[in-house]
Amino acid sequence: MKYIEIDDELYRHIASNTQRIGESASDILRRLLGLQVTRNDEAEPQQVSEPSLEKAAVATAPVGRAAVRSLAAEQGVFEEMLGDKALRKQKGAVGRFMYLLDAAYRQFPSSFDVVMQIQGRERLYFSTSKEALLNASKTANPKQIGASQYWVSANNNTRKKQVLLEEVLTALGCDSDLAEQIAQQI
């Protein structure tokens, strides 16, 4: 495998075209360029199946929260987050937290604004700008969630990261027990 350096704008474009959790940049580029999607991962063989058109529509079409919950349950989108091989490759709790938030955003970009309702009594956890998080707390350690417009305060302890992720997932329609299992992976 060869590695290339790309600029931030191109990275965001590639990431914004992700159709399933754990999809590699090579698979995304192959799909966008109309090339055959192949797997050369000898160390970790995976079965690859293209997402259905219905699932792609869930990720891109603006729909109501109730519809997102129904479709998410039918599609099993959240179950894909359990045991995701790419998750294990993330560095530390912050890396896993950011990866799972980005995975949730990629599945539900038009509904992800529900994160803006998740706040503490005196704490801002999510924002659409780095500056807003820094104005709320100088120690927020703001991190952008993938290629999205959303930022999260990443200086929380691991348990708080798990609670925040559970809140995000349940707001997006995930069953609370499953959301807890996913959050425990942080």
C-alpha positions, -999 to 999 in steps of 0.1 A, spaced: 0 0 0 12 35 -9 6 66 12 -1 100 -3 -4 135 13 -36 154 5 -49 188 15 -77 193 40 -103 203 15 -97 171 -5 -98 150 27 -131 165 37 -145 158 2 -134 121 4 -148 118 40 -181 134 31 -186 107 5 -183 78 30 -213 55 27 -206 30 54 -187 28 87 -151 17 82 -151 24 45 -115 31 35 -103 62 15 -92 38 -13 -127 23 -15 -143 58 -15 -120 70 -43 -125 38 -63 -163 42 -61 -161 79 -70 -138 72 -100 -159 43 -112 -132 17 -105 -139 -18 -91 -138 -18 -53 -113 -44 -41 -99 -55 -8 -62 -62 -5 -61 -63 33 -44 -97 39 -40 -91 76 -76 -83 82 -99 -97 55 -133 -82 54 -164 -88 34 -174 -57 15 -209 -51 4 -221 -19 -12 -247 0 8 -282 -1 -6 -298 29 -22 -322 32 7 -293 34 32 -275 60 11 -308 80 11 -309 79 49 -274 94 50 -281 123 26 -318 131 24 -333 156 50 -358 136 70 -375 141 104 -361 127 136 -388 100 139 -381 88 103 -343 87 111 -350 65 142 -372 42 122 -348 39 93 -318 35 116 -334 7 134 -343 -10 101 -309 -6 85 -289 -17 115 -266 13 111 -257 15 147 -248 -22 150 -220 -16 124 -202 6 151 -198 -24 173 -166 -43 165 -155 -18 138 -120 -28 130 -110 7 121 -121 19 156 -94 -3 172 -68 15 152 -77 49 167 -53 64 193 -66 67 228 -100 76 241 -101 109 222 -93 92 189 -121 66 195 -145 93 206 -139 114 176 -141 84 152 -174 73 166 -188 108 164 -177 111 128 -192 77 120 -225 89 134 -223 122 115 -215 104 82 -246 82 87 -270 111 96 -255 144 83 -289 161 79 -300 151 114 -267 156 133 -277 191 145 -294 173 174 -260 174 191 -265 212 196 -291 204 222 -267 184 243 -253 208 269 -243 208 305 -257 232 332 -227 254 327 -208 236 299 -209 238 262 -200 204 246 -209 209 209 -207 239 186 -205 249 150 -173 268 157 -140 263 175 -142 298 189 -176 293 206 -162 263 225 -130 283 235 -152 313 246 -172 289 268 -141 273 283 -104 281 276 -95 245 283 -122 230 260 -96 214 235 -121 218 206 -119 191 179 -137 192 146 -159 161 140 -146 147 108 -155 168 77 -186 182 94 -193 218 105 -195 205 141 -170 208 169 -168 190 203 -150 198 235 -126 169 238 -111 177 273 -137 156 292 -127 124 310 -134 91 293 -167 85 312 -181 119 302 -171 111 265 -190 79 268 -221 97 282 -219 123 255 -216 97 228 -246 78 242 -267 110 242 -257 116 205 -265 81 194 -299 80 212 -308 114 198 -301 99 164 -324 70 171 -302 43 185 -316 20 212 -302 31 246 -287 -3 254 -269 -4 221 -258 32 225 -242 22 258 -224 -8 243 -210 14 215 -199 41 240 -181 15 261 -157 10 232 -141 45 239 
